[in-house]
Amino acid sequence: MYYVIGADGKMNGPLTASQVHEWIAEGRANKYSRVRRDDEATWHPLATIPELALGPSDLPAVATARPGRRSPDEIAAEYVRRGVTLDAGSCVSRGWALVRGNAAVLTGAAALVWGIIITLTFVPRIGWLLGMLVNSILLGGLYSVNIRSIRGERVGAQDALAGLRLALVPLLVAGLITGALTTLGLLLFILPGVYLAVGYMFVLPLVVDKRMEVWTALEVSRRVVHHQWWTAFALLIVATLIVLAGLLAFVVGVVIALPVATAALMYAYDDLFGRD
């Protein structure tokens, strides 16, 4: 039996394999729909479940081309055509389920990354500079751990440092450019800065997960998020409130709140960009 998040963004089930196939035929689900078996807590793209997988002719077009050889507009258009609708509430509930089922790994990874980030802020005189250089690399590694956990891969808390070896320079450059453009937008006109902050929310995951070039990741993230900007903005607000609630509950709350907020954001990423 299976549970499916349909085109309406709601969870449906339990369904048999034949019922899922009927949903596909009716257009209520597709290869990108999130599916889990009734004995699992992790959601997967429908196309990755063998007994539900579609034929080779239905494989996503974006998987047949290397992103670096196509324009950001073409790549973003492929993702937009998937027709995925973000659901902030679903992202948060799935994020909570993911953390609950992988507590040691995800809380450990978050503690490792944020422990380093916070510690660097206390380095006299150069703490801010170290943060500018290291934070995006560490966050890229943390996002990678969450994305791989969502896809059912085996990871450890130490894999949060993967950004240091997988995409050190691209993550560094992406963090600097994103921060600079967002800050410039806030200084000149506040609304453009907010727009860019939301639009660039998936730049680091795209760099570390799909190995996109920095400018491609910037444009693809912005263009795809643009179509669901308000929902993405709402998700960021909810994630921020979760972290603030964790702060009010002191250390114990933050240990849970940070991983849940991160997992929720990465579910949104995986919904929009999936696994090619």
Contacts in CASP RR format, 6 or more apart in sequence:
PFRMAT RR
TARGET T0000
AUTHOR 0000-0000-0000
METHOD contacts of the structure
MODEL  1
MYYVIGADGKMNGPLTASQVHEWIAEGRANKYSRVRRDDEATWHPLATIP
ELALGPSDLPAVATARPGRRSPDEIAAEYVRRGVTLDAGSCVSRGWALVR
GNAAVLTGAAALVWGIIITLTFVPRIGWLLGMLVNSILLGGLYSVNIRSI
RGERVGAQDALAGLRLALVPLLVAGLITGALTTLGLLLFILPGVYLAVGY
MFVLPLVVDKRMEVWTALEVSRRVVHHQWWTAFALLIVATLIVLAGLLAF
VVGVVIALPVATAALMYAYDDLFGRD
1 13 0 8 1.000
1 14 0 8 1.000
1 15 0 8 1.000
1 16 0 8 1.000
1 37 0 8 1.000
1 38 0 8 1.000
2 13 0 8 1.000
2 14 0 8 1.000
2 15 0 8 1.000
2 16 0 8 1.000
2 17 0 8 1.000
2 20 0 8 1.000
2 35 0 8 1.000
2 36 0 8 1.000
2 37 0 8 1.000
2 38 0 8 1.000
2 49 0 8 1.000
2 52 0 8 1.000
3 11 0 8 1.000
3 12 0 8 1.000
3 13 0 8 1.000
3 14 0 8 1.000
3 15 0 8 1.000
3 35 0 8 1.000
3 36 0 8 1.000
3 37 0 8 1.000
3 38 0 8 1.000
4 11 0 8 1.000
4 12 0 8 1.000
4 13 0 8 1.000
4 15 0 8 1.000
4 20 0 8 1.000
4 23 0 8 1.000
4 29 0 8 1.000
4 33 0 8 1.000
4 34 0 8 1.000
4 35 0 8 1.000
4 46 0 8 1.000
5 11 0 8 1.000
5 12 0 8 1.000
5 33 0 8 1.000
5 34 0 8 1.000
5 35 0 8 1.000
5 43 0 8 1.000
5 87 0 8 1.000
5 90 0 8 1.000
6 12 0 8 1.000
6 23 0 8 1.000
6 28 0 8 1.000
6 29 0 8 1.000
6 33 0 8 1.000
7 27 0 8 1.000
7 28 0 8 1.000
7 29 0 8 1.000
7 30 0 8 1.000
7 33 0 8 1.000
7 83 0 8 1.000
7 85 0 8 1.000
8 85 0 8 1.000
9 85 0 8 1.000
9 87 0 8 1.000
9 90 0 8 1.000
10 87 0 8 1.000
10 90 0 8 1.000
11 90 0 8 1.000
14 38 0 8 1.000
15 23 0 8 1.000
17 51 0 8 1.000
17 52 0 8 1.000
20 29 0 8 1.000
20 35 0 8 1.000
20 46 0 8 1.000
20 52 0 8 1.000
21 52 0 8 1.000
23 29 0 8 1.000
24 30 0 8 1.000
24 46 0 8 1.000
24 54 0 8 1.000
29 35 0 8 1.000
29 46 0 8 1.000
30 46 0 8 1.000
30 82 0 8 1.000
31 45 0 8 1.000
31 46 0 8 1.000
31 47 0 8 1.000
31 54 0 8 1.000
31 58 0 8 1.000
31 59 0 8 1.000
31 60 0 8 1.000
32 45 0 8 1.000
32 46 0 8 1.000
32 47 0 8 1.000
32 60 0 8 1.000
32 82 0 8 1.000
32 84 0 8 1.000
32 271 0 8 1.000
32 274 0 8 1.000
33 45 0 8 1.000
33 46 0 8 1.000
34 43 0 8 1.000
34 44 0 8 1.000
34 45 0 8 1.000
34 46 0 8 1.000
34 94 0 8 1.000
34 271 0 8 1.000
35 43 0 8 1.000
35 44 0 8 1.000
35 45 0 8 1.000
35 46 0 8 1.000
35 49 0 8 1.000
35 52 0 8 1.000
36 42 0 8 1.000
36 43 0 8 1.000
36 44 0 8 1.000
37 49 0 8 1.000
41 97 0 8 1.000
41 98 0 8 1.000
41 100 0 8 1.000
41 101 0 8 1.000
42 98 0 8 1.000
42 149 0 8 1.000
42 150 0 8 1.000
42 151 0 8 1.000
42 152 0 8 1.000
43 94 0 8 1.000
43 150 0 8 1.000
43 267 0 8 1.000
44 151 0 8 1.000
44 152 0 8 1.000
45 274 0 8 1.000
45 275 0 8 1.000
46 52 0 8 1.000
46 53 0 8 1.000
46 54 0 8 1.000
47 53 0 8 1.000
47 54 0 8 1.000
47 58 0 8 1.000
47 59 0 8 1.000
47 60 0 8 1.000
48 151 0 8 1.000
48 275 0 8 1.000
60 78 0 8 1.000
60 82 0 8 1.000
60 276 0 8 1.000
61 78 0 8 1.000
62 75 0 8 1.000
62 78 0 8 1.000
62 79 0 8 1.000
62 276 0 8 1.000
63 276 0 8 1.000
67 75 0 8 1.000
67 210 0 8 1.000
67 211 0 8 1.000
67 212 0 8 1.000
67 213 0 8 1.000
67 216 0 8 1.000
67 220 0 8 1.000
68 212 0 8 1.000
68 213 0 8 1.000
68 216 0 8 1.000
72 215 0 8 1.000
72 216 0 8 1.000
72 218 0 8 1.000
72 219 0 8 1.000
72 220 0 8 1.000
72 223 0 8 1.000
73 219 0 8 1.000
73 223 0 8 1.000
75 216 0 8 1.000
75 220 0 8 1.000
76 219 0 8 1.000
76 220 0 8 1.000
76 223 0 8 1.000
76 224 0 8 1.000
77 223 0 8 1.000
79 220 0 8 1.000
79 224 0 8 1.000
79 272 0 8 1.000
79 273 0 8 1.000
80 223 0 8 1.000
80 224 0 8 1.000
80 227 0 8 1.000
82 272 0 8 1.000
84 271 0 8 1.000
84 272 0 8 1.000
85 228 0 8 1.000
85 231 0 8 1.000
86 228 0 8 1.000
86 231 0 8 1.000
86 232 0 8 1.000
86 235 0 8 1.000
86 268 0 8 1.000
86 271 0 8 1.000
86 272 0 8 1.000
87 231 0 8 1.000
88 231 0 8 1.000
88 234 0 8 1.000
88 235 0 8 1.000
88 238 0 8 1.000
88 264 0 8 1.000
88 268 0 8 1.000
89 235 0 8 1.000
89 238 0 8 1.000
90 267 0 8 1.000
91 235 0 8 1.000
91 264 0 8 1.000
91 265 0 8 1.000
91 267 0 8 1.000
91 268 0 8 1.000
91 271 0 8 1.000
92 235 0 8 1.000
92 238 0 8 1.000
92 239 0 8 1.000
92 242 0 8 1.000
92 260 0 8 1.000
92 264 0 8 1.000
94 263 0 8 1.000
94 264 0 8 1.000
94 267 0 8 1.000
95 260 0 8 1.000
95 263 0 8 1.000
95 264 0 8 1.000
95 267 0 8 1.000
96 260 0 8 1.000
96 263 0 8 1.000
96 264 0 8 1.000
98 106 0 8 1.000
98 146 0 8 1.000
98 149 0 8 1.000
98 150 0 8 1.000
98 263 0 8 1.000
98 267 0 8 1.000
99 106 0 8 1.000
99 107 0 8 1.000
99 256 0 8 1.000
99 259 0 8 1.000
99 260 0 8 1.000
99 263 0 8 1.000
102 149 0 8 1.000
104 157 0 8 1.000
105 145 0 8 1.000
105 149 0 8 1.000
105 155 0 8 1.000
105 156 0 8 1.000
105 157 0 8 1.000
106 145 0 8 1.000
106 146 0 8 1.000
106 149 0 8 1.000
106 157 0 8 1.000
106 259 0 8 1.000
106 262 0 8 1.000
106 263 0 8 1.000
107 255 0 8 1.000
107 256 0 8 1.000
107 259 0 8 1.000
108 157 0 8 1.000
108 160 0 8 1.000
108 259 0 8 1.000
109 142 0 8 1.000
109 145 0 8 1.000
109 146 0 8 1.000
109 156 0 8 1.000
109 157 0 8 1.000
109 159 0 8 1.000
109 160 0 8 1.000
109 259 0 8 1.000
110 142 0 8 1.000
110 160 0 8 1.000
110 255 0 8 1.000
110 258 0 8 1.000
110 259 0 8 1.000
110 262 0 8 1.000
111 157 0 8 1.000
111 255 0 8 1.000
112 157 0 8 1.000
112 158 0 8 1.000
112 160 0 8 1.000
112 161 0 8 1.000
113 138 0 8 1.000
113 139 0 8 1.000
113 141 0 8 1.000
113 142 0 8 1.000
113 160 0 8 1.000
114 258 0 8 1.000
116 134 0 8 1.000
116 138 0 8 1.000
117 131 0 8 1.000
117 134 0 8 1.000
117 135 0 8 1.000
117 138 0 8 1.000
120 127 0 8 1.000
120 130 0 8 1.000
120 131 0 8 1.000
120 134 0 8 1.000
120 135 0 8 1.000
121 127 0 8 1.000
121 128 0 8 1.000
121 131 0 8 1.000
123 130 0 8 1.000
132 176 0 8 1.000
133 172 0 8 1.000
135 175 0 8 1.000
136 171 0 8 1.000
136 172 0 8 1.000
136 174 0 8 1.000
136 175 0 8 1.000
136 176 0 8 1.000
136 178 0 8 1.000
136 204 0 8 1.000
137 163 0 8 1.000
137 164 0 8 1.000
137 167 0 8 1.000
137 168 0 8 1.000
137 171 0 8 1.000
137 172 0 8 1.000
138 160 0 8 1.000
138 161 0 8 1.000
138 163 0 8 1.000
139 204 0 8 1.000
140 163 0 8 1.000
140 167 0 8 1.000
140 171 0 8 1.000
140 204 0 8 1.000
140 205 0 8 1.000
140 207 0 8 1.000
140 208 0 8 1.000
141 159 0 8 1.000
141 160 0 8 1.000
141 161 0 8 1.000
141 162 0 8 1.000
141 163 0 8 1.000
141 166 0 8 1.000
141 171 0 8 1.000
141 208 0 8 1.000
142 160 0 8 1.000
142 262 0 8 1.000
143 204 0 8 1.000
143 205 0 8 1.000
143 208 0 8 1.000
143 209 0 8 1.000
143 262 0 8 1.000
143 265 0 8 1.000
143 266 0 8 1.000
143 269 0 8 1.000
144 159 0 8 1.000
144 160 0 8 1.000
144 162 0 8 1.000
144 163 0 8 1.000
144 166 0 8 1.000
144 205 0 8 1.000
144 208 0 8 1.000
144 209 0 8 1.000
145 155 0 8 1.000
145 156 0 8 1.000
145 157 0 8 1.000
145 159 0 8 1.000
145 160 0 8 1.000
145 162 0 8 1.000
146 262 0 8 1.000
146 263 0 8 1.000
146 266 0 8 1.000
147 205 0 8 1.000
147 209 0 8 1.000
147 266 0 8 1.000
147 269 0 8 1.000
147 270 0 8 1.000
148 155 0 8 1.000
148 159 0 8 1.000
149 155 0 8 1.000
149 263 0 8 1.000
150 263 0 8 1.000
150 266 0 8 1.000
150 267 0 8 1.000
150 270 0 8 1.000
151 270 0 8 1.000
151 275 0 8 1.000
162 208 0 8 1.000
163 171 0 8 1.000
163 208 0 8 1.000
166 208 0 8 1.000
167 207 0 8 1.000
167 208 0 8 1.000
167 211 0 8 1.000
170 207 0 8 1.000
170 211 0 8 1.000
170 213 0 8 1.000
170 214 0 8 1.000
171 204 0 8 1.000
171 207 0 8 1.000
171 208 0 8 1.000
173 214 0 8 1.000
174 203 0 8 1.000
174 204 0 8 1.000
174 207 0 8 1.000
174 214 0 8 1.000
174 217 0 8 1.000
174 218 0 8 1.000
175 203 0 8 1.000
175 204 0 8 1.000
177 214 0 8 1.000
177 218 0 8 1.000
178 200 0 8 1.000
178 203 0 8 1.000
178 204 0 8 1.000
178 218 0 8 1.000
181 196 0 8 1.000
181 200 0 8 1.000
181 218 0 8 1.000
182 193 0 8 1.000
182 196 0 8 1.000
182 197 0 8 1.000
182 200 0 8 1.000
184 193 0 8 1.000
185 192 0 8 1.000
185 193 0 8 1.000
185 196 0 8 1.000
186 192 0 8 1.000
186 193 0 8 1.000
186 194 0 8 1.000
186 197 0 8 1.000
194 233 0 8 1.000
195 229 0 8 1.000
196 222 0 8 1.000
198 225 0 8 1.000
198 229 0 8 1.000
198 232 0 8 1.000
198 233 0 8 1.000
198 236 0 8 1.000
199 221 0 8 1.000
199 222 0 8 1.000
199 225 0 8 1.000
199 226 0 8 1.000
199 229 0 8 1.000
199 232 0 8 1.000
200 218 0 8 1.000
200 221 0 8 1.000
200 222 0 8 1.000
201 221 0 8 1.000
201 225 0 8 1.000
201 232 0 8 1.000
201 236 0 8 1.000
201 265 0 8 1.000
202 217 0 8 1.000
202 221 0 8 1.000
202 224 0 8 1.000
202 225 0 8 1.000
202 268 0 8 1.000
202 269 0 8 1.000
202 272 0 8 1.000
202 273 0 8 1.000
203 214 0 8 1.000
203 217 0 8 1.000
203 218 0 8 1.000
203 221 0 8 1.000
204 217 0 8 1.000
205 266 0 8 1.000
205 269 0 8 1.000
205 273 0 8 1.000
206 212 0 8 1.000
206 216 0 8 1.000
206 217 0 8 1.000
206 220 0 8 1.000
206 221 0 8 1.000
206 273 0 8 1.000
207 214 0 8 1.000
207 217 0 8 1.000
209 269 0 8 1.000
209 273 0 8 1.000
210 217 0 8 1.000
210 273 0 8 1.000
210 276 0 8 1.000
212 220 0 8 1.000
224 272 0 8 1.000
224 273 0 8 1.000
225 232 0 8 1.000
225 272 0 8 1.000
228 272 0 8 1.000
232 268 0 8 1.000
235 264 0 8 1.000
235 265 0 8 1.000
235 268 0 8 1.000
236 265 0 8 1.000
238 264 0 8 1.000
239 261 0 8 1.000
239 262 0 8 1.000
239 264 0 8 1.000
239 265 0 8 1.000
240 261 0 8 1.000
242 257 0 8 1.000
242 260 0 8 1.000
242 261 0 8 1.000
242 264 0 8 1.000
243 254 0 8 1.000
243 257 0 8 1.000
243 258 0 8 1.000
243 261 0 8 1.000
245 253 0 8 1.000
245 257 0 8 1.000
246 253 0 8 1.000
246 254 0 8 1.000
246 256 0 8 1.000
246 257 0 8 1.000
247 253 0 8 1.000
247 254 0 8 1.000
247 257 0 8 1.000
249 257 0 8 1.000
END
